[in-house]
Amino acid sequence: MKTRLEALAETLGRLLVPLTWANLVANIGIVVTGGAVRLTDSGLGCPDWPTCDADRWTNHPELGLHGYIEFGNRLLTYVLAAIAIACWVAARRRRAEHPHAVWLATVVALGVPFQAIIGGITVLTDLNPWIVSLHLLLSMAMIAVCVALVDHVSGPQRPAAGRTASRTTLAAFVVGWVVLYLGTVVTGSGPHAGDAEAPRNGLDSQFLSHVHAWSVYVLIGLTVLLCWLARRTAHAVLLRAALLLLAVEAAQGVIGFWQYFTDLPELLVGVHMLGAALTSAALAWAVVAARGRAAPAPEDAAAGPSAEPLGMLSR
């Protein structure tokens, strides 16, 4: 007779695909909510960590609206953790069918507490812009891993792209991450510090904006080349991924220039942060799309070995 834990694991196993998507959406969402904390000057709404202030674990009325906003974002970490753990259990249940899903889900699950620690360090250092930059980039990396996990469990069967297309994809991925990093440096030199008293990195914001823009031009050029290579080789999956990446880049470019010429209004900056998360996801999809993918193992092949991980969970 199945224990409740075994029954729960079996149910989660059937939900593996939606759980991987939930992982991706939740990690993109936490970037947006983190941006809202920053753009409302609520970064130190809870001035301590892991407690909210010196003697309380939760926010209280004396901390005002900023305290509620910052503490609310901290609570979302638990939602992120719950989804990540559920996805990990589901991946173990289906590991014979999707052999790499467990370690991908493990990376995401371990990333959640690590991200919380980095977030705590940002508070304890009064929102040091370089630590804040690391905090955002870790979210971007987790988004990329989530995309790889989604593709592993539900991506289409496809051949590997040719050598030139694969190298172009990797080049776009590297340049894309340079773009993301430079974006955080620009933000660290600008007005949205997350708190009125938080330090800036002291660099020239206007000069950095131009450097950031030129890196975007290089990325767009590589993406156009990738679209052409995918079309020439009739690699449909890579072509769709490259076109999506190009669309995200174009939208980000428009929003970036718009916010630059309108003195960085909060709403546009928030949309630009969402675009950065989508850029990370699109870059990762282009990379996995260039790799070959065989048909997944049949469902019945996964049935036999699943008892062992369930036994471990029940102990």
C-alpha positions in Angstrom: 0.0 0.0 0.0 1.4 3.4 -1.0 2.3 5.9 1.7 1.0 9.4 1.4 4.5 10.6 0.6 4.8 8.0 -2.2 1.4 9.0 -3.5 2.4 12.7 -3.5 5.6 11.9 -5.4 3.7 10.0 -8.0 1.3 12.9 -8.4 4.1 15.3 -8.8 5.8 13.1 -11.3 2.7 13.4 -13.5 3.0 17.2 -13.2 6.7 17.4 -14.1 6.2 19.4 -17.3 3.9 22.1 -15.7 6.2 22.2 -12.7 9.2 23.0 -14.9 7.2 25.8 -16.5 6.2 27.1 -13.1 9.9 27.1 -12.1 10.7 29.3 -15.1 7.8 31.7 -14.6 8.5 32.0 -10.9 12.1 32.9 -11.5 11.2 35.5 -14.0 8.5 36.8 -11.6 11.0 37.2 -8.8 13.1 39.5 -11.0 10.1 41.7 -11.6 9.1 41.8 -7.9 12.7 42.5 -7.0 12.7 45.4 -9.5 9.5 46.7 -7.8 11.3 46.7 -4.5 14.2 48.7 -5.9 12.1 51.1 -7.9 9.9 52.0 -4.9 12.9 52.7 -2.8 12.0 49.8 -0.6 15.3 48.0 -0.7 15.9 48.6 3.0 12.3 48.5 4.0 13.5 45.6 6.2 16.8 47.0 7.4 18.2 43.7 8.7 18.6 40.1 7.6 17.6 37.4 8.2 15.3 39.2 10.6 13.3 42.1 9.2 14.8 44.5 11.8 16.9 44.1 14.9 14.3 42.2 17.0 11.5 41.1 14.7 11.3 38.5 11.9 8.3 40.1 10.2 7.6 43.7 9.1 5.5 45.9 11.4 3.7 49.2 10.9 6.6 51.4 12.1 8.5 50.3 9.0 5.8 51.8 6.8 4.9 50.8 3.2 8.5 50.1 2.3 8.6 47.4 5.0 5.6 45.7 3.6 7.0 45.8 0.1 10.4 44.4 1.0 9.0 41.7 3.4 6.5 40.7 0.7 9.3 40.1 -1.7 11.1 38.0 0.9 8.0 35.8 1.4 7.9 35.1 -2.4 11.2 33.3 -1.9 9.3 30.6 0.0 6.9 30.2 -3.0 9.9 29.9 -5.3 11.4 27.3 -2.9 8.2 25.2 -2.8 8.0 25.1 -6.6 11.6 24.2 -6.9 11.3 21.3 -4.4 8.2 20.0 -6.0 9.9 20.1 -9.4 12.9 18.2 -7.9 10.7 15.5 -6.5 8.9 15.2 -9.8 12.2 15.0 -11.7 13.4 12.1 -9.4 10.1 10.3 -10.1 10.7 10.6 -13.9 14.4 10.3 -14.0 14.5 7.2 -16.1 12.5 9.0 -18.8 14.4 12.3 -18.4 17.9 11.4 -17.1 19.3 14.9 -16.8 16.2 16.5 -15.2 17.3 15.7 -11.6 20.6 17.6 -11.7 19.0 20.5 -13.6 16.2 20.7 -11.0 18.8 20.3 -8.2 20.7 23.4 -9.5 17.5 25.4 -9.5 16.5 24.2 -6.0 20.0 25.0 -4.6 20.0 28.4 -6.3 17.0 29.5 -4.2 18.7 29.6 -0.8 21.9 30.8 -2.3 20.0 33.7 -3.9 18.3 34.4 -0.5 21.8 34.6 1.1 23.0 37.0 -1.6 19.9 39.1 -1.1 20.6 39.2 2.6 24.2 40.4 1.9 22.8 43.2 -0.2 20.7 44.4 2.8 23.6 44.0 5.2 25.9 46.1 2.9 23.2 48.8 2.5 22.5 47.8 -1.1 26.1 47.9 -2.4 25.6 48.1 -6.2 28.1 45.4 -7.0 26.3 42.9 -4.7 23.0 44.0 -6.1 24.4 43.3 -9.6 25.4 39.8 -8.5 21.9 39.2 -7.0 20.3 40.0 -10.3 22.7 38.0 -12.4 22.2 34.9 -10.3 18.5 35.2 -11.1 19.3 35.4 -14.8 21.5 32.3 -14.5 18.7 30.4 -12.7 16.3 31.4 -15.5 18.7 29.9 -18.1 18.8 26.6 -16.2 15.0 26.6 -16.0 14.8 26.9 -19.8 17.2 24.0 -20.2 15.0 22.0 -17.8 11.8 22.8 -19.7 13.5 21.8 -22.9 14.8 18.6 -21.5 11.4 17.3 -20.4 9.2 18.7 -23.2 11.3 20.1 -26.0 10.8 18.8 -29.6 12.9 16.2 -31.2 15.4 17.8 -33.5 18.8 17.4 -35.1 21.9 19.2 -33.9 22.7 22.5 -35.7 25.8 22.7 -37.9 29.1 23.7 -36.5 28.9 27.3 -37.8 25.4 27.8 -36.4 26.3 26.3 -33.1 29.4 28.5 -32.7 27.3 31.5 -33.6 24.8 30.6 -31.0 27.5 30.3 -28.3 29.0 33.6 -29.4 25.5 35.2 -29.1 25.1 33.7 -25.6 28.4 35.0 -24.4 27.8 38.5 -25.8 24.3 38.4 -24.4 25.6 37.8 -21.0 28.0 40.7 -21.4 25.0 42.8 -22.3 23.2 41.7 -19.2 26.2 42.4 -17.0 26.7 45.9 -18.4 23.1 46.6 -17.9 23.5 45.9 -14.1 26.6 48.2 -14.1 24.6 51.0 -15.8 21.9 50.5 -13.2 24.4 50.7 -10.4 25.5 54.1 -11.7 22.0 55.5 -12.1 19.3 57.0 -9.8 17.4 53.9 -8.9 19.4 52.6 -5.9 16.6 51.0 -4.0 16.9 53.4 -1.1 17.5 57.1 -1.0 20.8 56.6 1.0 22.1 53.6 -0.9 25.5 54.1 -2.6 26.2 54.2 -6.3 29.2 52.7 -8.1 30.6 56.1 -9.0 31.0 55.4 -12.7 29.8 57.6 -15.6 26.3 56.6 -16.3 26.1 58.2 -19.7 29.3 56.7 -20.9 28.3 53.3 -19.6 24.9 53.6 -21.4 26.7 54.0 -24.7 29.0 51.0 -24.0 26.0 49.0 -23.1 24.2 50.1 -26.3 27.2 49.0 -28.5 27.2 45.6 -26.9 23.6 45.3 -27.8 24.4 46.2 -31.4 26.9 43.3 -31.5 24.3 40.9 -30.0 21.7 41.9 -32.6 24.2 41.4 -35.4 25.0 37.9 -34.2 21.3 37.1 -33.8 20.6 38.2 -37.3 23.4 36.0 -38.6 22.0 33.2 -36.5 18.6 33.6 -38.1 20.2 33.5 -41.5 22.2 30.4 -40.7 19.2 28.6 -39.2 17.1 29.4 -42.3 19.8 28.3 -44.7 20.2 25.0 -43.0 16.4 24.6 -42.5 16.8 24.1 -38.8 13.2 25.1 -37.8 13.6 24.9 -34.0 16.8 27.0 -34.0 15.1 29.5 -36.4 12.2 30.0 -34.1 14.5 30.4 -31.1 16.7 33.0 -33.0 13.6 34.9 -34.2 12.3 35.0 -30.6 15.6 36.2 -29.4 15.7 38.9 -32.1 12.2 40.1 -31.1 13.1 40.3 -27.5 16.3 42.3 -28.3 14.4 44.7 -30.5 11.8 45.3 -27.8 14.5 45.8 -25.2 16.3 48.2 -27.5 13.2 50.4 -28.0 12.5 50.4 -24.2 16.2 51.1 -23.4 16.3 54.2 -25.7 12.9 55.3 -24.5 13.9 55.2 -20.8 17.2 56.8 -21.6 15.6 59.8 -23.3 12.9 60.2 -20.7 15.2 60.2 -17.6 14.5 56.6 -16.5 10.9 56.6 -15.4 10.2 53.8 -12.9 7.6 51.9 -14.9 9.9 51.7 -18.0 12.8 50.6 -15.9 10.6 47.8 -14.5 9.6 46.7 -18.0 13.2 46.8 -19.0 14.1 44.5 -16.1 11.4 42.0 -17.3 12.9 42.3 -20.7 16.3 41.4 -19.3 14.8 38.2 -17.7 13.2 37.3 -21.0 16.5 38.0 -22.8 18.3 35.5 -20.5 15.5 32.9 -21.3 15.7 33.5 -25.0 19.5 33.2 -25.0 19.3 29.9 -23.2 16.6 28.6 -25.6 18.8 29.4 -28.6 21.7 27.4 -27.0 19.5 24.4 -26.3 17.8 24.6 -29.7 21.1 24.3 -31.4 21.7 20.9 -29.7 20.3 17.7 -31.0 17.5 16.1 -29.1 16.4 12.5 -29.5 12.9 11.3 -28.8 12.3 10.9 -25.0 12.3 7.4 -23.4 8.9 5.8 -23.4 6.7 6.2 -20.3 6.8 2.5 -19.5 10.6 2.5 -19.4 10.4 4.9 -16.5 8.0 2.8 -14.4 10.5 0.2 -13.1 13.4 2.2 -11.7 11.0 4.8 -10.0 10.6 2.7 -6.9 14.1 3.4 -5.7 13.8 7.2 -5.5 10.4 6.9 -3.9 11.8 4.6 -1.3 14.5 7.2 -0.5 11.8 9.9 -0.2 9.8 7.8 2.2 12.6 7.1 4.5 
